[in-house]
Amino acid sequence: MELAMTVKNDKLIGDFWGGLAAMLVALPSAIAFGVTIYASIGPAYAGLGALAGILGATALGLVAPALGGTNRLITAPCAPAAAVLSAFAIELVRQDVDPVFIVLMLTALGLVAGVIQLLLGFMGIGSLIKYIPFPVVSGYLTGVGLIIIGSQIPKFLGVFGNVPLWRTLISPDSWQWQSALIGGVTALVMVGAPVLTRAVPAAILGLLAGIATYFGLAHFVDESLLVLEGNKMIIGPLGGSASSMLEAITGRWRDIGELKLSQIGNLMGTALTLAVLLSIDTLKTAVVLDALTRSRHDSNRELVAQGAANVVSACAGGMPGAGQMGATLVNLASGGQTRVSGIVEGVLALMAFLALGAFIAWIPVAALAGILLVVGVRMIDHHSLHLLQSPWTILDFVVIVVVVIVALAYSLIAASAVGIALAMFLFIREQLGSTIIRNKVDGSSRFSKRVRLAHEMDLLERRGEQTIMLELQGSLFFGTKDQLFSALEPELGKRQYVLLDMRRVQSVDVTAVHLLSQIRDSLSERGAFLIFSSLTHTLPNGRNIAELFGQMDLTTDSPQVRVFQEMDDAVEWIEDQVLGESPQRSAELPPLEVWEMEIFKDVKEDALVDLVERLERRVVPRDERLFSIGDAADQLFLIRKGAVRISVPVPGTNLSRHRLTYGRGDFVGGMSFITHAARFSTDATAIEDSEVYVLRREDFELLREQHRRLAFQLIEGVARVLAFRLGYADRELLAMQE
């Protein structure tokens, strides 16, 4: 009990320090993001933006870890949210929309995005979002980083208002060197701080350096910078008190009734983009956290928690956010161990707002711009340049560039659509470049596990041209159907049996099924067979191939279509057809006498009399064991009638794996008998009502003493048959490797 309490206390202490460090990282960024968004409406709204960032950090920090299941994950306002919301606000400003109405629309946008995240989580889409291709995600992140950089350069240079970036760059006379100095000092300290110390987050040191530079300029250069009212260089008054927070929340919702349903409907496209970006950002952080802590997060539960947190944040007047990589890693490095660390971060953000509201008002806008410029540069995926080093990845780099260009020229909504379309193109290109034919052999190179006698093998080999066997792999869809048809077309007119093994097929579409129906009809016209094996396995998309083929009448409409569980079963059926045999006919055949066995084909009948006297006749009903693993391997079994299957157990299961099947006229246990093995290493089970001759080793030893020639002929016959089988096995292996 005492040990458990000690561990619990250690976790709480670690969560407190981790939450504190995470708050110190997340809060300055949250303020900067909020100012970026609301300053797009007008300089007078910068203070409201800072308040939205703080309220967002508080609401997200309290709700997301309380409902989510990922330990140490810190949820806070993030760059993708800032990019989407600021672009949205700028567009509304260009349309001369009333600023108050823009604020309401920003609130509604965050609310709808949160609801969409809730739906994504409840519908299980969280498991799919993480499969969005890397080039698309890389393009998103780089595009967001460049958007952040473009939006912050005017603030960095002291050009306020909604002045486009290009106009700012061509108008150096509007720049303010004081802003550039403050922003430059902030960015340099933020970048260089980790070299000197990691005890204090770099963003905090950079912000403090920017504030110190601002007051240094105010003291030595321009005393007007010490005036709070109307000063565009700083955030301005927040009203940092509980009553002002309540007023910010209730005032927002007194006006929300002015929004019409149609106006909210117009938000859906942007809200969906925002929800997907926030979800990707969160799940990407969770995946990194899993790798560092050897844990596993629940994607759908986390999306529900993130959606609920964004809904609460919007209701409180805060901005939306996601699981933030930087703050999460700081939390982990500072001792955070559970979800409590995230709640601590939210509580401390609220306390910082209430205690430091007056101080926050003096934070220079240029200092926040410097922080965001560093954040934006770090979001650009520099490693993607390595994709240019190989011709195989150049197209992936092109996808990244196109997504970035569309994001900058149009919007992240258009970039998301273009990115997904290009990802589909890359997938189809990859599928078209891979072969769906894993192996292709005819009936003279591939045989079943049913061991045949020499004359039967000779017949199967001579008639092998009647059969073609294809092992398929990958995706059978409209893009690969021509490849499949090209492989089958030369076989359709000359083969009696066309076998398609589907064990390694990953997906099948309607176009491929239609092609297979045409192939079936072509074979049926001349009485040939289309044969499938391994249809019953479930594909990665959850669809069962056998059910799909049945629904489209591919396997149910024609007697010329056969379906088998395993490829070996299908090959055995084809061999039976070629040999003119069937299980029913085999059961009706009489038991063989010793002199009718293949191993004694060169021995005269009267010379076998002494051997017959030493043989035991045994009846083995169907499904009974002839011998089991571990039994003494001192017997040779000559099969007079029926068939015996040899199998080995699958470790850790109750299942067994089929190795070989021996039939009438063959023998079992020959290798063990010759090598004097002590125990059998396999199980032997009768799959039909069977009869066998049993020769014990002690009886063989007596036979060898009295009839050396007969004993030699017996061993020679067994060895000859074993060598014959090994020869065919080698040929099969070579055919499979070609």
HUPEPE-V577077 format. One record per backbone hydrogen bond with DSSP energy under -0.5 kcal/mol. NH is the residue of the N-H (numbers start at 1). CO is the residue of the C=O. E is the energy in kcal/mol with one decimal. If there is no record, write none. Layout:
NH CO E
NH CO E
This chain:
5 1 -2.2
6 2 -2.1
7 3 -2.4
8 4 -2.3
9 5 -2.5
10 6 -2.3
11 7 -2.1
12 8 -2.2
13 9 -2.6
14 10 -2.5
15 11 -2.7
16 12 -2.1
17 13 -2.2
18 14 -2.5
19 15 -2.6
20 16 -2.5
21 17 -2.4
22 18 -2.3
23 19 -2.3
24 20 -2.0
25 21 -1.3
26 22 -3.2
27 23 -2.7
28 24 -0.5
29 25 -1.0
30 26 -2.8
31 27 -2.6
32 28 -2.4
33 29 -2.9
34 30 -2.6
35 31 -2.6
36 32 -2.3
37 33 -2.1
38 34 -2.4
39 35 -2.5
40 36 -0.6
40 37 -0.7
41 38 -1.1
42 38 -1.1
45 42 -2.1
46 43 -1.7
49 45 -2.0
50 46 -2.3
51 47 -2.2
52 48 -2.3
53 49 -2.3
54 50 -2.2
55 51 -2.9
56 52 -2.3
57 53 -2.4
58 54 -2.2
59 55 -3.0
60 56 -2.8
61 57 -1.7
62 58 -1.8
63 59 -2.5
64 60 -1.5
66 62 -0.6
67 63 -1.8
68 64 -2.8
71 69 -0.7
72 338 -0.7
73 70 -1.1
75 73 -0.5
76 322 -2.3
78 320 -0.6
82 78 -1.9
83 79 -2.8
84 80 -2.4
85 81 -2.6
86 82 -2.3
87 83 -2.0
88 84 -2.1
89 85 -2.6
90 86 -2.6
91 87 -2.0
92 88 -1.8
93 89 -2.2
94 90 -2.2
95 91 -1.1
96 93 -2.0
97 92 -2.0
102 98 -2.0
103 99 -2.1
104 100 -1.7
105 101 -2.3
106 102 -2.5
107 103 -1.9
108 104 -2.7
109 105 -2.5
110 106 -2.0
111 107 -2.1
112 108 -2.8
113 109 -2.3
114 110 -1.9
115 111 -2.1
116 112 -2.4
117 113 -2.2
118 114 -2.1
119 115 -2.3
120 116 -2.7
121 117 -2.3
122 118 -2.6
123 119 -2.3
124 121 -1.1
125 120 -2.5
126 120 -0.7
127 124 -0.9
128 125 -1.8
129 125 -2.0
130 126 -0.9
131 128 -2.1
132 129 -1.9
137 133 -2.0
138 134 -3.3
139 135 -2.2
140 136 -2.5
141 137 -2.7
142 138 -2.6
143 139 -2.8
144 140 -3.1
145 141 -2.6
146 142 -2.5
147 143 -2.4
148 144 -2.6
149 145 -2.4
150 146 -2.9
151 147 -2.2
152 148 -1.5
153 149 -1.7
154 150 -0.6
156 152 -2.9
157 153 -2.0
158 155 -0.9
159 154 -3.2
160 158 -0.7
163 161 -1.7
164 162 -0.5
168 164 -2.0
169 165 -2.4
170 166 -1.5
171 168 -1.1
174 171 -2.0
175 172 -1.3
176 157 -3.1
177 175 -0.6
180 176 -2.0
181 177 -2.5
182 178 -2.5
183 179 -3.0
184 180 -2.5
185 181 -2.6
186 182 -2.3
187 183 -2.5
188 184 -2.7
189 185 -2.5
190 186 -2.3
191 187 -2.2
192 188 -2.6
193 189 -2.4
195 192 -1.2
196 192 -0.7
196 193 -1.3
197 193 -2.6
205 201 -1.9
206 202 -2.8
207 203 -2.4
208 204 -2.6
209 205 -2.3
210 206 -2.3
211 207 -2.5
212 208 -2.6
213 209 -2.3
214 210 -2.2
215 211 -2.4
216 212 -2.0
217 213 -2.4
218 214 -2.2
219 215 -2.0
220 216 -2.4
221 217 -2.6
222 217 -2.4
225 222 -1.5
226 223 -1.9
227 224 -1.4
231 228 -1.4
232 230 -0.8
234 231 -1.0
235 363 -1.7
236 361 -2.5
241 239 -2.1
245 241 -2.0
246 242 -2.3
247 243 -2.2
248 244 -2.2
249 245 -1.8
250 246 -2.9
251 247 -2.5
252 248 -1.0
253 249 -1.5
254 250 -1.2
255 251 -0.9
256 252 -0.6
258 255 -2.0
259 256 -1.7
264 260 -2.0
265 261 -2.3
266 262 -1.5
267 264 -1.3
268 265 -1.4
271 267 -3.2
272 268 -2.7
273 269 -2.0
274 270 -2.7
275 271 -2.8
276 272 -2.5
277 273 -2.6
278 274 -2.6
279 275 -2.2
280 276 -2.8
281 277 -2.5
282 278 -2.3
283 279 -2.9
284 280 -2.6
285 281 -1.8
286 282 -2.5
287 283 -2.3
288 284 -2.0
289 285 -2.4
290 286 -2.4
291 287 -2.0
292 288 -1.9
293 289 -2.1
294 290 -1.5
295 290 -1.2
299 297 -0.8
302 298 -2.4
303 299 -2.0
304 300 -2.1
305 301 -2.3
306 302 -2.7
307 303 -2.9
308 304 -2.5
309 305 -2.3
310 306 -2.4
311 307 -2.1
312 308 -2.4
313 309 -2.6
314 310 -2.3
315 311 -2.3
316 312 -1.8
317 314 -1.2
318 313 -3.4
319 52 -1.6
322 76 -2.2
324 74 -2.9
328 324 -2.1
329 325 -2.5
330 326 -2.1
331 327 -2.3
332 328 -2.4
333 329 -2.5
334 330 -1.7
335 332 -1.1
336 331 -2.7
341 338 -1.1
342 339 -0.8
343 339 -1.4
344 340 -2.7
345 341 -1.8
346 342 -1.7
347 343 -2.5
348 344 -2.7
349 345 -1.9
350 346 -1.8
351 347 -2.3
352 348 -2.5
353 349 -1.9
354 350 -2.3
355 351 -2.5
356 352 -2.6
357 353 -0.7
360 356 -2.7
361 357 -1.2
362 359 -1.7
363 360 -1.9
365 233 -2.4
366 233 -0.6
368 364 -1.5
369 365 -2.2
370 366 -2.2
371 367 -2.0
372 368 -2.4
373 369 -2.3
374 370 -1.7
375 371 -2.3
376 372 -3.0
377 373 -2.4
378 374 -2.2
379 375 -1.3
380 376 -0.9
380 377 -0.7
382 380 -1.7
384 381 -1.1
385 382 -1.8
386 383 -1.9
387 384 -1.6
388 385 -1.7
389 386 -1.8
390 387 -0.8
393 390 -1.3
394 390 -0.5
397 393 -1.8
398 394 -2.1
399 395 -1.9
400 396 -1.7
401 397 -2.4
402 398 -2.7
403 399 -2.5
404 400 -2.3
405 401 -2.8
406 402 -2.7
407 403 -2.3
408 404 -2.2
409 405 -2.9
410 406 -2.7
411 406 -0.8
415 411 -2.1
416 412 -2.2
417 413 -1.9
418 414 -2.7
419 415 -2.8
420 416 -2.3
421 417 -2.2
422 418 -2.6
423 419 -2.3
424 420 -2.2
425 421 -1.9
426 422 -2.5
427 423 -2.2
428 424 -2.6
429 425 -2.7
430 426 -2.4
431 427 -2.5
432 428 -2.7
433 429 -1.6
434 430 -0.6
434 431 -0.9
438 436 -0.9
438 471 -2.5
439 471 -1.3
441 469 -2.2
443 464 -1.8
443 467 -1.6
445 442 -1.8
446 442 -0.7
451 449 -0.8
451 661 -4.0
457 453 -2.6
458 454 -2.2
459 455 -1.6
460 456 -2.7
461 457 -2.3
462 458 -2.0
463 459 -2.0
464 461 -1.0
466 463 -1.8
467 464 -1.7
468 497 -2.3
469 441 -3.3
470 499 -2.9
471 439 -2.7
472 470 -0.7
472 501 -2.4
473 436 -1.9
474 504 -1.6
476 507 -3.2
477 475 -0.8
480 477 -1.9
481 477 -1.2
484 480 -1.9
485 481 -2.7
486 482 -2.5
487 483 -1.4
488 484 -1.5
489 485 -3.0
490 486 -0.6
491 488 -1.8
492 488 -1.2
492 489 -0.7
494 491 -1.0
495 491 -1.8
496 466 -2.1
497 466 -2.5
498 529 -2.4
499 468 -2.8
499 497 -0.6
500 531 -2.9
501 470 -3.0
501 499 -0.5
502 500 -0.6
502 533 -2.4
504 472 -0.7
505 502 -1.6
506 474 -3.7
507 474 -1.1
509 476 -1.9
513 509 -1.8
514 510 -2.4
515 511 -1.9
516 512 -2.2
517 513 -2.0
518 514 -1.8
519 515 -2.1
520 516 -2.5
521 517 -2.4
522 518 -2.1
523 519 -2.1
524 520 -2.7
525 521 -1.6
526 523 -1.1
527 524 -1.6
528 523 -2.5
529 496 -3.0
530 560 -2.5
531 498 -3.1
531 529 -0.5
532 562 -2.8
533 500 -1.8
534 564 -1.4
535 564 -0.5
539 543 -3.2
540 506 -0.5
542 539 -2.3
545 537 -1.1
545 543 -0.5
546 535 -1.6
548 544 -2.2
549 545 -2.9
550 546 -2.2
551 547 -2.6
552 548 -1.6
553 550 -1.5
554 549 -2.5
555 549 -0.8
557 553 -0.7
561 558 -1.3
562 530 -2.0
564 532 -2.4
570 566 -1.6
571 567 -2.5
572 568 -2.5
573 569 -2.0
574 570 -2.2
575 571 -2.5
576 572 -2.3
577 573 -2.1
578 574 -2.5
579 575 -2.5
580 576 -0.8
581 576 -3.0
586 582 -2.3
587 583 -1.8
588 584 -1.0
589 585 -0.8
589 586 -0.7
592 640 -1.5
596 593 -1.6
597 594 -2.0
598 665 -1.0
600 597 -1.3
601 598 -1.7
603 600 -1.6
607 604 -0.7
608 605 -1.5
609 606 -0.9
612 608 -2.4
613 609 -1.6
614 610 -0.6
614 611 -1.2
615 612 -1.2
616 694 -2.5
618 692 -2.7
620 690 -2.9
621 619 -0.5
623 686 -3.4
624 621 -1.8
626 684 -3.3
627 684 -1.2
630 680 -2.7
631 628 -2.2
633 678 -1.8
634 632 -1.4
636 695 -2.3
637 668 -2.5
638 636 -0.5
638 693 -2.9
639 637 -0.6
639 666 -2.7
640 638 -0.7
640 691 -2.1
641 691 -1.8
644 662 -3.0
645 685 -3.4
646 660 -3.4
647 683 -2.3
648 657 -2.0
650 655 -2.6
651 649 -0.6
653 650 -1.8
657 648 -3.7
658 656 -0.5
659 646 -2.8
660 646 -1.2
661 449 -3.2
662 644 -3.0
663 451 -0.7
664 642 -0.6
665 639 -2.7
666 663 -2.0
668 637 -2.6
673 669 -2.1
674 670 -2.3
675 671 -2.4
676 672 -0.7
677 672 -1.9
680 631 -2.6
683 647 -2.9
684 627 -2.7
685 645 -2.5
686 624 -2.6
687 643 -1.9
688 643 -0.9
690 620 -2.6
691 641 -1.7
692 618 -2.7
693 638 -3.0
694 616 -2.5
695 636 -2.6
696 694 -0.6
697 634 -2.6
700 696 -2.0
701 697 -2.3
702 698 -1.6
703 699 -2.3
704 700 -2.5
705 701 -1.6
706 702 -1.7
707 703 -3.5
711 707 -2.4
712 708 -2.7
713 709 -2.4
714 710 -2.1
715 711 -2.4
716 712 -2.8
717 713 -2.4
718 714 -2.2
719 715 -2.7
720 716 -2.6
721 717 -2.1
722 718 -2.4
723 719 -2.6
724 720 -2.1
725 721 -2.3
726 722 -2.3
727 723 -2.0
728 724 -1.6
729 725 -2.3
730 726 -2.4
731 727 -1.7
732 728 -2.2
733 729 -2.2
734 730 -2.3
735 731 -2.2
736 732 -2.1
737 733 -1.5
738 734 -1.1
